Amino acid sequence: TLIKELHLKMNEHVLFDMNSQGTLTRWDDVFRVEKTYTTCLGISRRTYTCHGYTHEPKKQLAYFILGEHNERSMKILPAFDFHVMIFCYYDSNGIVTKVDVQYDQMGFYMNCFGLAAM
């Protein structure tokens, strides 16, 4: 079934669950945390590819699977790829109210430290 294109908007506040490891309530904090851990882990560039997308209008939910390619700033650590599932909930005005990000945390950190390539 085809439906009308979804145009989501962001306001200042959101309930952002980072893989059940922490909940943030402001987009500024989400972007600050992302920048901090990306820098600490030596990730210099990220490229995302959407592998699947589903929209459930009755639940006001859009979710998708992203492939993430991470290039590194330190030559001793290899670039790595992994997948993320993102669930976006929105209100009747199309404003994102909640985001739930899920990924294999152990796999992510093994890749970050170059252990998955061994």
PyMOL commands that set and color helices and strands:
alter all, ss='L'
color gray80, all
select helices_A, chain A and resi 27-40+57-59+105-112
alter helices_A, ss='H'
color red, helices_A
select strands_A, chain A and resi 13-18+23-26+43-56+61-72+80-90+96-103
alter strands_A, ss='S'
color yellow, strands_A
deselect
rebuild
show_as cartoon
